[in-house]
C-alpha cells in the first residue's frame, strides 16, 4: 500500500463553469496523487478560487503534480503552501505564565521583593521546590541529534523541531511543561555531565534521538546517578506501545503471549528494548538476531537466545522486525499462524497485507506503534508520586493500560484520547507505590 506523506495546499482559480473541478481532480489522480481537503475561497461571476490539499509521496512527486496542474487549460495555479512547514512556522512552543500580572502588588508577590522569601525557604528546605516551583510537572528533553527519526546524525539544531513536537505532546496529553535541551557533543561522557549539571530544575529527564550504543550508556549512567525518573523514549516508549499492540494482536488471534516464543529481528535502540520488554513480561523464550555481535552479546546478558533470522521466522510465534530494511522478510519465510510486526518506517520489512496473504494470523507495521501513547503518561505518573526512577514494571503497567483502552478490534487506542493518558498515568503511579518508589514523606 502506497503511503502518502506530503500534504500541499494548492490555491487554484477555475473558470466558473461545469466540469472544471472534475478536470482538476482527474489530473491529480492521473498523477498518482490524492485529493484531500477542499475549501472555497471565493466565488465570482467568472471564476472560483479554491484551496485543494494534494497528498503525495515526496517533494519530487509534489513537483510533478504541480507541473500537471499548471498545464491545465482554464485553471490557474495561484500559490502553494506546504502544510508541514506552516505547522512549524515560528516554532511550536511558547512559554507562558501561570500567574496573573495586572498590578504592582502582583509584581511584589511573584517577583521582588516577595520572591526572596520563597528563595530563602528553598535554600533551607530544597524539598519545598516541589510545591513552590514548576519542578513537579516539568521534564527536560535532552538530545544531541545523532539518531533523529530515520534521518540519522543531523545534529542538535536540526533535531529541535522534533523536540518541540515532543514538548507539545507532553503539554497536551499530560499537562507537563517540557523543555528541549540541545547538547552539542558526540562524547557520551560530556553528554552525561551536561545533563547532570542542568537537571536540577527538572522533575524528570527524557532522552531522545541519541545514537547507539551511546544511548545505552547515557541512560544507564544517568538513571544510576540521578534520584529522578530518566527514560530514553526511543527505547522504552516504543517498546511499551509495541507490547500493548502485541498483546491485543494476541487477543485477536488467540495466541498466548506467555507461552509463546518471541523473535526480535534487529537490535537497535527500539529492537533491543522490545526484546527486553518481552522478556520482562514473561514470554516463554525471546529469540534475537542482528548483524552486530556486540548487540547480540548485550542481549544475551538479559536472557535472550541468540540465533539468526531464518530460525526466528521458522520457530517464533510472534515476530518483530526493526531493521530499517524494506522487504527483508519474504512471503515464503512466513510461518502460518504467526503474529508479525514489521515496524521499520516508512517502509516495512514486509507489507502487512502480504504477510497475512502468506499465512500470518495477524500483521502490523510501524503505523501501529505511536510512542506518544506512552511517554506523557509514564512521566506524569512517575512525577505524581515523586518516584525516584522508572522501572520495567512501571512500563509494563503502562503497556497493559494502553492495551486495555483500545477499541474492539484495534491494536492500540487513538493517541488523542485523553482517557488513555490518564489511565497510563494512574497505572504507573500505582505500580510505583506498590514497588515502594513513591516518595511518600515528601508527598505528605
C-alpha positions in Angstrom: 0.0 0.0 0.0 1.4 3.4 -1.1 1.9 5.8 1.8 1.2 9.5 1.1 3.2 11.6 3.5 3.4 15.1 1.9 0.4 17.4 2.1 0.4 20.6 0.0 -2.3 23.2 -0.3 -2.7 24.4 -3.9 -4.8 27.6 -4.4 -6.3 27.4 -7.9 -8.6 29.7 -10.0 -11.1 27.8 -12.1 -13.4 29.1 -14.8 -16.9 29.1 -13.2 -18.4 26.5 -15.4 -19.5 22.8 -15.1 -16.7 20.2 -15.0 -13.7 22.4 -14.2 -13.1 20.9 -10.8 -13.6 17.4 -12.2 -10.9 18.1 -14.7 -8.6 19.2 -11.9 -9.4 16.2 -9.7 -8.9 13.8 -12.6 -5.5 15.3 -13.5 -4.4 15.0 -9.9 -5.5 11.4 -9.8 -3.7 10.6 -13.1 -0.5 12.0 -11.5 -0.9 9.3 -8.8 -1.8 11.8 -6.1 -4.8 12.0 -3.8 -7.2 14.9 -3.2 -7.6 15.8 0.4 -9.4 18.8 1.9 -11.2 21.2 -0.4 -12.3 24.7 0.6 -13.8 27.5 -1.4 -12.0 30.8 -1.0 -14.3 32.9 -3.2 -17.0 32.5 -6.0 -17.1 35.2 -8.6 -19.2 35.7 -11.7 -16.5 34.3 -14.0 -14.3 32.1 -11.8 -14.0 30.3 -8.5 -10.9 30.2 -6.2 -10.4 27.0 -4.2 -7.8 25.6 -1.8 -7.2 22.0 -2.5 -4.9 19.7 -0.4 -3.0 17.2 -2.5 -1.3 14.2 -0.9 1.9 13.0 -2.5 4.8 10.6 -1.8 7.6 13.2 -1.5 8.8 16.6 -2.7 9.7 15.3 -6.2 6.2 13.8 -6.6 4.7 17.1 -5.5 6.7 19.0 -8.1 5.4 16.6 -10.8 1.8 17.1 -9.8 2.2 20.9 -9.7 3.5 20.8 -13.3 0.4 18.8 -14.3 -1.9 21.4 -12.7 0.0 24.3 -14.4 -0.6 22.7 -17.8 -4.3 22.5 -17.4 -6.3 24.9 -19.6 -8.6 27.5 -17.9 -7.1 26.5 -14.5 -4.6 28.9 -12.9 -2.3 27.7 -10.1 -2.1 30.8 -7.8 0.0 29.6 -4.9 1.2 26.6 -3.0 1.6 26.1 0.8 3.4 23.2 2.5 1.2 22.3 5.4 4.0 20.8 7.4 6.2 23.8 7.2 3.3 26.1 8.0 2.6 24.0 11.1 6.2 24.7 12.3 6.4 28.4 11.4 7.5 30.4 14.4 8.1 27.1 16.4 5.6 25.0 18.3 6.4 26.2 21.8 5.9 29.4 23.8 6.5 29.8 27.5 3.5 31.3 29.3 3.0 32.4 32.9 0.5 30.7 35.3 0.5 33.8 37.5 -1.5 36.9 36.6 0.5 40.2 36.4 -2.0 43.0 36.3 -0.9 45.5 39.0 2.0 46.4 41.2 1.0 44.1 44.0 1.3 41.1 41.6 4.9 42.1 40.9 5.6 42.3 44.6 4.3 38.8 45.2 5.7 36.9 42.2 8.9 38.9 41.8 10.9 41.2 44.1 10.7 41.7 47.0 8.3 38.8 47.8 10.1 36.1 45.8 13.1 36.4 48.1 11.1 34.8 50.9 10.4 31.8 48.7 14.0 31.6 47.5 15.3 31.6 51.1 12.7 28.9 52.1 14.0 26.7 49.3 17.6 27.3 50.4 16.6 26.0 53.9 14.5 23.1 52.6 15.1 22.1 48.9 12.0 19.8 49.0 9.8 22.8 49.1 10.7 23.3 45.4 8.3 20.6 44.6 5.4 22.8 45.9 6.6 26.3 45.0 8.2 25.8 41.6 7.2 24.0 38.4 9.5 21.0 39.0 6.6 18.7 39.9 5.3 18.9 36.3 8.5 19.5 34.3 10.6 17.4 32.1 13.8 18.2 30.3 14.1 16.7 26.8 17.8 16.1 26.1 19.3 15.2 22.7 22.4 15.6 20.6 20.6 14.9 17.4 22.7 11.8 16.5 19.8 9.5 15.7 16.8 11.5 14.6 13.8 9.6 13.3 15.1 7.8 10.2 17.4 10.7 9.3 20.5 9.7 11.3 23.0 12.2 12.7 21.6 15.5 11.6 22.9 17.4 14.7 21.2 19.1 17.6 19.8 22.2 15.9 18.1 20.2 13.1 16.5 18.0 15.8 14.8 20.9 17.5 11.5 20.7 15.6 11.2 17.0 16.8 11.9 18.0 20.4 9.4 20.9 20.2 6.9 18.3 18.9 7.6 16.1 21.9 7.1 19.0 24.2 3.8 19.9 22.6 2.6 16.4 23.2 3.6 16.5 26.8 1.6 19.6 27.4 -1.5 18.3 25.5 -1.6 14.8 26.9 -0.2 15.1 30.4 -0.1 18.8 31.4 3.7 18.6 31.6 5.9 21.5 30.8 8.8 20.0 28.7 11.9 21.9 27.6 14.2 20.9 24.8 17.8 21.0 25.7 20.2 20.6 22.8 23.7 19.2 23.7 26.3 19.8 21.0 28.6 16.9 21.7 29.3 13.4 20.3 31.1 12.4 23.6 28.8 10.3 25.8 30.7 11.4 28.9 30.3 15.1 28.0 26.6 14.5 27.4 26.1 12.8 30.8 27.9 15.6 32.6 25.9 18.2 30.8 22.6 16.6 31.9 23.9 16.2 35.4 24.8 19.9 35.6 21.5 21.1 34.1 19.0 18.6 35.5 18.3 20.4 38.8 15.3 22.3 37.5 13.5 19.3 36.0 11.4 16.7 37.7 12.2 14.1 35.0 14.8 13.5 32.3 13.6 12.5 28.8 16.4 11.3 26.5 15.7 11.4 22.8 17.3 10.6 19.4 20.8 9.5 20.6 22.8 7.1 18.5 23.8 3.6 19.6 25.5 2.4 21.6 25.9 5.8 23.3 22.2 5.8 24.2 22.5 2.7 26.4 25.5 4.1 28.4 23.9 7.5 28.8 20.6 6.3 30.0 22.1 3.7 32.4 24.5 6.1 34.0 22.1 8.9 34.4 19.5 6.6 35.9 22.1 5.4 38.4 23.3 8.9 39.3 20.0 10.9 39.4 17.3 10.4 42.0 14.6 11.2 39.5 12.9 9.5 36.5 15.1 9.0 33.5 13.9 7.4 30.3 15.2 7.1 26.7 12.0 7.3 24.7 13.3 5.7 21.5 13.8 2.5 23.5 11.1 2.4 26.2 8.3 4.5 24.8 8.4 2.5 21.6 8.7 -0.9 23.4 5.8 -0.1 25.8 3.4 0.7 22.9 4.8 -2.3 20.9 4.0 -4.6 23.8 0.4 -3.1 24.0 -0.1 -3.8 20.3 1.3 -7.3 20.5 -1.0 -8.1 23.5 -4.0 -7.0 21.5 -2.9 -8.9 18.4 -2.5 -12.0 20.6 -6.1 -11.5 21.9 -7.4 -11.2 18.4 -5.7 -14.3 17.2 -6.0 -16.5 20.3 -2.2 -16.6 20.9 -1.0 -16.9 24.5 1.9 -14.4 24.8 3.5 -16.0 27.9 3.6 -19.5 26.3 5.0 -18.1 23.0 8.4 -17.7 21.5 9.0 -14.1 20.5 11.5 -13.3 17.8 13.2 -9.9 17.5 15.0 -9.2 14.2 17.2 -6.1 14.6 18.7 -4.9 17.9 18.8 -1.2 17.6 17.5 1.0 20.4 13.9 0.1 19.8 14.5 -3.6 18.9 16.7 -4.3 21.9 14.1 -2.6 24.2 11.2 -4.6 22.7 13.2 -7.8 23.3 13.9 -6.9 26.9 10.3 -5.9 27.4 9.1 -9.3 26.1 11.5 -11.0 28.5 10.2 -8.8 31.4 6.6 -9.6 30.5 7.2 -13.3 30.7 7.5 -14.7 27.1 8.5 -18.4 27.1 11.6 -17.5 25.1 12.9 -14.5 23.2 15.0 -15.2 20.1 17.0 -12.3 18.8 19.2 -11.7 15.7 21.4 -8.8 14.5 24.4 -8.3 12.3 26.2 -6.7 15.3 28.0 -9.2 17.5 28.2 -6.6 20.3 24.4 -6.0 20.2 23.8 -9.8 20.4 26.2 -10.2 23.3 24.5 -7.4 25.2 21.1 -9.1 24.7 22.5 -12.4 25.9 23.2 -10.8 29.3 19.5 -10.1 29.6 18.5 -13.7 28.9 17.7 -13.6 25.2 18.6 -16.5 22.9 20.9 -15.5 20.0 20.1 -17.0 16.7 19.6 -15.9 13.0 16.7 -14.5 11.1 15.9 -17.8 9.4 15.5 -19.6 12.7 13.3 -16.8 14.0 11.0 -16.9 11.0 10.8 -20.7 11.3 10.3 -21.0 15.1 8.9 -17.8 16.6 5.2 -17.5 17.2 5.5 -13.7 17.4 8.0 -11.9 15.1 9.0 -8.2 15.5 11.4 -6.6 12.9 13.1 -3.2 13.4 15.9 -3.4 10.9 15.2 -0.4 8.6 15.4 -2.8 5.6 12.3 -2.8 3.4 11.3 -6.2 2.0 13.7 -8.1 4.2 11.0 -10.7 5.1 9.9 -12.6 2.0 6.4 -14.1 1.9 7.8 -17.6 1.7 9.5 -17.0 5.1 6.2 -16.5 6.9 5.0 -19.4 9.0 1.3 -20.0 9.1 -0.3 -18.6 12.2 2.5 -16.2 13.1 1.9 -12.8 14.5 4.2 -10.4 12.7 5.1 -6.8 13.4 7.4 -5.2 10.7 8.0 -1.8 12.3 10.5 -0.1 10.1 9.3 3.3 8.7 8.5 4.5 6.2 8.7 1.0 4.5 8.3 -2.2 6.5 10.2 -5.4 6.3 7.1 -6.9 4.9 3.8 -5.3 4.0 1.0 -6.4 6.4 -1.3 -7.5 3.6 1.4 -9.6 2.0 2.2 -11.2 5.4 -1.4 -12.1 6.0 -1.8 -13.5 2.5 1.3 -15.6 3.1 -0.4 -17.2 6.2 0.3 -14.8 9.1 -2.5 -14.8 11.7 -2.0 -11.1 12.1 0.4 -8.5 10.7 1.1 -4.9 11.6 3.6 -2.2 10.6 5.1 0.9 12.2 1.9 2.9 11.8 0.6 0.6 14.6 3.1 1.9 17.1 3.0 5.5 18.3 5.1 6.2 21.4 3.1 9.3 22.1 0.7 6.9 23.8 3.3 6.1 26.4 5.9 8.7 27.4 3.5 11.5 28.6 1.6 9.3 30.9 4.6 7.4 32.1 6.4 10.5 33.2 3.3 12.1 34.6 2.6 9.0 36.7 6.2 9.0 38.0 6.1 12.7 38.8 2.7 12.4 40.6 4.3 10.2 43.3 7.8 11.7 43.1 9.2 8.3 42.0 12.9 8.1 42.1 13.1 6.1 38.8 11.1 4.4 36.1 11.1 0.7 36.4 10.3 -2.1 33.9 7.3 -2.9 36.0 6.0 0.6 35.6 6.4 0.4 31.8 4.6 -3.0 31.7 1.7 -1.5 33.7 1.6 1.3 31.2 1.5 -1.2 28.3 -1.4 -3.0 29.9 -3.3 0.2 30.4 -2.7 1.2 26.7 -3.9 -2.2 25.5 -7.0 -2.1 27.7 -8.2 1.2 26.2 -8.0 0.1 22.5 -11.4 -0.1 20.8 -12.5 -3.7 20.0 -10.6 -4.9 17.0 -7.9 -2.2 17.3 -4.3 -2.8 18.4 -3.9 0.5 20.3 -6.1 3.5 21.2 -6.2 6.8 19.4 -3.4 8.9 21.0 -5.8 11.9 21.0 -8.0 10.1 23.6 -7.0 11.8 26.8 -8.6 8.9 28.8 -5.7 6.7 27.7 -3.0 9.0 29.0 -4.9 9.3 32.3 -5.0 5.5 32.5 -1.3 5.2 31.9 -0.7 7.9 34.5 -2.7 6.0 37.1 -1.2 2.6 36.3 2.4 4.0 36.5 1.8 5.8 39.8 0.1 2.8 41.4 2.9 0.5 40.3 5.5 3.0 41.8 3.6 2.8 45.1 3.5 -1.0 45.0 7.3 -1.0 44.4 7.9 1.4 47.3 9.3 4.0 44.9 6.8 6.7 45.8 8.4 9.4 47.9 5.6 9.4 50.5 7.5 11.5 53.0 7.8 14.3 50.5 4.3 13.9 49.3 2.8 14.4 52.7 
